[in-house]
Amino acid sequence: MKQLREKIASEGRVLSGEVLKVDSFLNHQIDPKLMQAIGDEFSRRFKNDGVTKILTIESSGIAPAAMAGLTMGIPVVFARKRASLTLTEGLISSEVKSFTKQTVNTISVSGDYVTADDTLLIIDDFLANGQAAIGLLDIAKQAGATVAGIGIVIEKGFQNGGKLLRDQGVRVESLAIIESLADGKVSFREKSEVR
C-alpha cells in the first residue's frame, strides 16, 4: 500500500533495529484518512471470503479494524486486555505476550460475540513475533469460528511471526512489510518476497 509506505517513511521513527515508532498516525494519534484507506484495502482483499465479523485486540488494532468493519458492513469485536466489571460470564480467553511492552496479558472476548457461526477476519496493527495473532486464533478456535485470514497493517518481516503463521497455513495479508530497520532506516520488502 503506497500511501502507508509513504507515511511510514516520512513519519515513522526507528528506535532500534527491532522497534519502529508510528504513534503519530497509527497507534497513539490516528490519521483517519489513512485508516479509511487501510480499511478499504482490507475489505478489498477479503471481500470474497464470507467474513461475518472482525476480531482484533485492544487498543491499537481497533482503528484499522473499525474502518474495515465500516467498509465491509460487519461488526468488530475486540479482545480486552483488562478485566471489566461488565464482562465476566461466558468469556473466551487466551494468554498473549507483548513484544513491545514485554508483558503477558490475558485477552478475553464474550462468547456471545464470537461463535461457531462466524467467519472471522483478524486485524492488528503490527505483526512481530505473532503472539497477539496466535492468541486471537486461539480465541477463534475455542469459539469454533472459522478464520478467513489475518490482516496486518505493518509486518516486521525480519521477525518470525509472519513465517510462523504462514507455515501453519494461515492466510496473512500485510499492507506493509518491513525488511529491516538497520542503521536507523526503514527498508520495505516487496510483496513477491513474502516468506
Phi, psi and chi 1 to 4 in degrees:
 res  aa     phi    psi   chi1   chi2   chi3   chi4
   1 MET       -  108.4 -135.1 -175.8  107.1      -
   2 LYS   -58.4  -44.8 -176.2  179.0  179.0 -163.2
   3 GLN   -59.6  -41.6 -176.9 -179.7   -1.2      -
   4 LEU   -67.1  -45.2  175.6   60.1      -      -
   5 ARG   -59.2  -42.4  -75.9 -178.5  174.4 -147.8
   6 GLU   -62.8  -39.7  -71.8  172.2   -6.2      -
   7 LYS   -66.2  -42.2 -163.2   76.4  158.5  174.6
   8 ILE   -61.9  -45.6  -67.0  167.2      -      -
   9 ALA   -64.5  -37.8      -      -      -      -
  10 SER   -86.5  -33.2   66.3      -      -      -
  11 GLU  -116.4  -17.5  -66.5 -174.2   30.3      -
  12 GLY   -68.2  144.6      -      -      -      -
  13 ARG  -121.7  124.4  -70.5 -173.1   24.5 -134.9
  14 VAL   -81.8  116.9  177.4      -      -      -
  15 LEU   -93.4  -24.8  -60.8 -176.1      -      -
  16 SER  -164.7 -177.4   72.7      -      -      -
  17 GLY   -67.6   -6.9      -      -      -      -
  18 GLU  -125.5   -9.7  -67.2 -173.7  -15.7      -
  19 VAL  -121.6  123.8  179.6      -      -      -
  20 LEU  -115.0  124.0  173.7   65.4      -      -
  21 LYS   -96.6  118.8 -173.7  174.2 -177.7  178.1
  22 VAL  -128.6   33.7  -69.7      -      -      -
  23 ASP   -73.8   -8.1   66.3  -13.0      -      -
  24 SER   -78.9  -12.7   67.9      -      -      -
  25 PHE  -143.5  -12.6   61.6   89.8      -      -
  26 LEU  -120.7  -47.7  179.7   61.5      -      -
  27 ASN  -130.0   24.7   52.2   21.0      -      -
  28 HIS  -146.4  -67.5 -171.5   56.9      -      -
  29 GLN   -92.6  138.9  174.1  173.3  -88.8      -
  30 ILE  -115.2  132.5  -64.4  169.3      -      -
  31 ASP   -89.5  102.7  179.3  -28.6      -      -
  32 PRO   -60.9  -37.4  -19.2   29.5      -      -
  33 LYS   -65.8  -41.2  -71.7 -172.3 -174.8  -67.4
  34 LEU   -65.7  -41.4  178.4   62.1      -      -
  35 MET   -62.0  -38.1  -76.9  -51.9  114.1      -
  36 GLN   -63.4  -43.4 -175.9  173.7   22.2      -
  37 ALA   -64.1  -38.2      -      -      -      -
  38 ILE   -65.2  -45.6  -74.6  168.8      -      -
  39 GLY   -59.9  -42.2      -      -      -      -
  40 ASP   -62.1  -40.5  -69.4  -12.3      -      -
  41 GLU   -68.3  -42.8 -177.1   62.3   17.8      -
  42 PHE   -62.5  -40.5  -77.1  136.0      -      -
  43 SER   -60.2  -44.3  178.0      -      -      -
  44 ARG   -61.3  -43.9 -175.3 -172.9   69.7   75.1
  45 ARG   -70.2  -28.0  -67.8 -172.5 -173.2 -161.6
  46 PHE  -115.6   15.3  -70.8   94.4      -      -
  47 LYS   -64.6  -24.2   69.4 -179.8  175.3 -173.7
  48 ASN  -104.0   18.2  -62.8  -40.3      -      -
  49 ASP  -106.2    7.1  -65.7  -68.2      -      -
  50 GLY    67.2   28.2      -      -      -      -
  51 VAL   -65.8  129.6  175.9      -      -      -
  52 THR  -105.6  -22.9   60.1      -      -      -
  53 LYS  -152.2  155.8  -72.2 -175.4 -176.0  157.0
  54 ILE  -107.9  135.3  -65.4  172.9      -      -
  55 LEU  -116.1  130.7  177.9   62.7      -      -
  56 THR  -139.7 -174.4 -168.9      -      -      -
  57 ILE  -127.0  141.9 -170.2  167.7      -      -
  58 GLU   -71.8  149.9   69.7  173.8  -12.5      -
  59 SER  -111.5  -25.2   62.0      -      -      -
  60 SER   -71.3  -17.6  -61.9      -      -      -
  61 GLY   -81.2  -13.6      -      -      -      -
  62 ILE   -66.4  -44.1  -66.1  173.6      -      -
  63 ALA   -62.0  -53.2      -      -      -      -
  64 PRO   -65.2  -34.5   16.8  -25.1      -      -
  65 ALA   -66.8  -42.3      -      -      -      -
  66 ALA   -63.7  -39.7      -      -      -      -
  67 MET   -68.8  -38.2  -66.6  -49.8  -74.2      -
  68 ALA   -65.6  -41.6      -      -      -      -
  69 GLY   -61.7  -39.9      -      -      -      -
  70 LEU   -62.1  -47.9  179.6   64.9      -      -
  71 THR   -64.1  -39.5  -58.7      -      -      -
  72 MET   -83.8  -15.1  -63.3  172.9   87.6      -
  73 GLY    71.9   36.3      -      -      -      -
  74 ILE  -131.6  159.7   58.0  174.9      -      -
  75 PRO   -70.2  155.7  -15.4   27.0      -      -
  76 VAL  -117.6  129.7  175.0      -      -      -
  77 VAL  -115.3  131.1  178.2      -      -      -
  78 PHE  -116.5  138.3   67.1   89.6      -      -
  79 ALA   -76.0  129.4      -      -      -      -
  80 ARG   -84.8  143.0  -66.8  178.8  178.5  -98.7
  81 LYS   -95.2  -14.4  -67.1  179.8 -175.8  174.1
  82 ARG  -122.7  151.4  -67.0  172.3  -91.0  -52.4
  83 ALA   -65.7  151.8      -      -      -      -
  84 SER  -133.2  142.4  167.4      -      -      -
  85 LEU   -66.1  -25.4  -67.4  175.4      -      -
  86 THR   -96.9   -7.3   61.3      -      -      -
  87 LEU  -119.3   85.7 -173.2   62.9      -      -
  88 THR  -128.0  -21.8   57.3      -      -      -
  89 GLU  -114.7  146.9  -64.5  178.7   11.3      -
  90 GLY    65.8   31.4      -      -      -      -
  91 LEU   -79.0  144.3  -66.5 -178.7      -      -
  92 ILE  -112.8  123.5  -55.8  170.0      -      -
  93 SER  -129.5  157.5  -59.7      -      -      -
  94 SER  -152.6  156.4 -171.5      -      -      -
  95 GLU   -96.9  137.6  -60.7 -117.4  -41.8      -
  96 VAL  -134.8  129.7  172.2      -      -      -
  97 LYS   -94.0  127.6 -178.3  176.3 -178.3 -170.7
  98 SER   -88.4  122.3  168.2      -      -      -
  99 PHE   -64.8  -46.7  170.2   79.5      -      -
 100 THR   -68.7  -43.2  -51.0      -      -      -
 101 LYS   -93.4  -10.8  -63.0  178.0 -178.1   80.1
 102 GLN    54.5   46.5  -66.9  -62.4  -56.9      -
 103 THR  -131.4  165.2   58.6      -      -      -
 104 VAL  -114.6  127.9  175.7      -      -      -
 105 ASN  -120.3  145.4  -68.3  -60.1      -      -
 106 THR   -92.5  119.4  -61.1      -      -      -
 107 ILE  -100.6  146.5   60.8  170.1      -      -
 108 SER  -143.6  146.5  -57.9      -      -      -
 109 VAL  -133.3  158.6  -59.4      -      -      -
 110 SER   -78.0  133.8  168.9      -      -      -
 111 GLY   -64.3  -11.0      -      -      -      -
 112 ASP   -72.1  -24.1  -68.0  -21.2      -      -
 113 TYR  -108.3  -14.0  -58.4  125.7      -      -
 114 VAL  -129.1  114.1  178.2      -      -      -
 115 THR  -132.4  175.6   71.5      -      -      -
 116 ALA   -66.0  -14.8      -      -      -      -
 117 ASP   -82.1   -8.1  -65.8  -29.4      -      -
 118 ASP   -92.7  145.7  -72.4  -44.9      -      -
 119 THR  -112.5  116.3  -62.6      -      -      -
 120 LEU  -101.3  144.2  -57.1  173.4      -      -
 121 LEU  -110.3  119.6  167.7   55.9      -      -
 122 ILE   -91.4  130.1  -66.6  171.4      -      -
 123 ILE  -127.9  139.1  -69.7 -178.3      -      -
 124 ASP  -146.5  163.1 -154.6    2.7      -      -
 125 ASP   -75.3  -45.1   63.0  -24.2      -      -
 126 PHE  -126.4  150.0  -92.0   95.9      -      -
 127 LEU  -126.0  114.3  173.6   58.7      -      -
 128 ALA  -115.5  -85.0      -      -      -      -
 129 ASN   -93.7   -4.8  -68.7  -42.4      -      -
 130 GLY    86.2    7.3      -      -      -      -
 131 GLN   -68.0  -40.2  -63.2  -54.4  -60.0      -
 132 ALA   -64.4  -43.9      -      -      -      -
 133 ALA   -62.4  -41.1      -      -      -      -
 134 ILE   -63.9  -40.6  -71.0  169.0      -      -
 135 GLY   -63.0  -41.6      -      -      -      -
 136 LEU   -69.5  -37.0  -67.9  170.2      -      -
 137 LEU   -62.3  -38.6  -75.1  168.0      -      -
 138 ASP   -63.6  -42.2 -178.6   45.9      -      -
 139 ILE   -62.1  -44.6  -75.9  174.5      -      -
 140 ALA   -60.3  -42.2      -      -      -      -
 141 LYS   -64.1  -45.5 -178.7  178.9  178.8 -178.9
 142 GLN   -60.3  -34.3  -70.4  179.7   57.8      -
 143 ALA   -79.1  -14.1      -      -      -      -
 144 GLY    79.7   14.0      -      -      -      -
 145 ALA   -79.2  156.6      -      -      -      -
 146 THR   -90.9  143.9  -58.9      -      -      -
 147 VAL  -113.2  118.3  175.3      -      -      -
 148 ALA   -73.1  -32.5      -      -      -      -
 149 GLY   163.8 -176.3      -      -      -      -
 150 ILE  -123.3  128.6  -61.0  175.5      -      -
 151 GLY  -105.7  125.7      -      -      -      -
 152 ILE  -120.4  133.5  -61.5  -65.4      -      -
 153 VAL   -71.7  -54.3  178.6      -      -      -
 154 ILE  -130.2  121.4  -58.9  171.1      -      -
 155 GLU  -104.8  132.5  177.4  179.9  -20.0      -
 156 LYS   -87.4   93.9  -66.1  179.3 -176.4  175.8
 157 GLY   -65.0  -17.5      -      -      -      -
 158 PHE   -84.8   -5.0   54.6   88.4      -      -
 159 GLN  -105.7  167.6  -68.8 -178.9  -69.0      -
 160 ASN   -88.5   -1.3   68.3  -12.2      -      -
 161 GLY   -60.5  -47.6      -      -      -      -
 162 GLY   -61.9  -44.8      -      -      -      -
 163 LYS   -64.3  -42.8 -179.0  177.7 -176.6  -26.0
 164 LEU   -57.2  -46.6  176.2   75.2      -      -
 165 LEU   -69.7  -45.4  -65.8  167.3      -      -
 166 ARG   -64.5  -36.6  -70.4  179.0 -178.4  100.1
 167 ASP   -64.5  -23.3  -74.6   -8.1      -      -
 168 GLN   -86.7    2.4  -67.1  177.2   19.5      -
 169 GLY    85.2   12.3      -      -      -      -
 170 VAL   -83.9  132.2  177.6      -      -      -
 171 ARG   -74.9  121.6  176.0 -178.2  172.7 -164.8
 172 VAL  -120.7  122.4  178.8      -      -      -
 173 GLU  -113.7  106.5  -66.6  -77.8  -17.5      -
 174 SER  -104.7  132.9  -62.5      -      -      -
 175 LEU   -78.2  -29.2  -56.6 -174.4      -      -
 176 ALA  -143.8  131.4      -      -      -      -
 177 ILE  -116.1  120.8  -58.9  177.1      -      -
 178 ILE   -85.9  122.2  -53.9  -63.7      -      -
 179 GLU   -81.6  -38.2 -179.4   64.3   34.3      -
 180 SER  -158.6  150.8  169.8      -      -      -
 181 LEU  -120.3   21.2  -64.5  173.0      -      -
 182 ALA   -64.7  146.4      -      -      -      -
 183 ASP    56.7   28.1  -58.4  -39.6      -      -
 184 GLY    72.8   15.0      -      -      -      -
 185 LYS  -119.2  142.0  -63.8  177.6 -174.5  168.3
 186 VAL   -89.1  122.9  176.9      -      -      -
 187 SER  -115.8  130.0  -60.3      -      -      -
 188 PHE   -95.3  147.8  -66.0   99.2      -      -
 189 ARG   -93.3  141.0 -178.5 -176.7  -62.0  168.8
 190 GLU   -76.5  148.3  -64.2  -52.5  -46.2      -
 191 LYS   -53.9  -39.9  176.9  108.8  173.1  106.4
 192 SER   -66.2  -11.9   61.0      -      -      -
 193 GLU   -95.8    8.5  -60.9  175.1   41.0      -
 194 VAL   -58.4  129.7  170.8      -      -      -
 195 ARG  -110.8      -  -58.0  175.4 -171.0   55.0
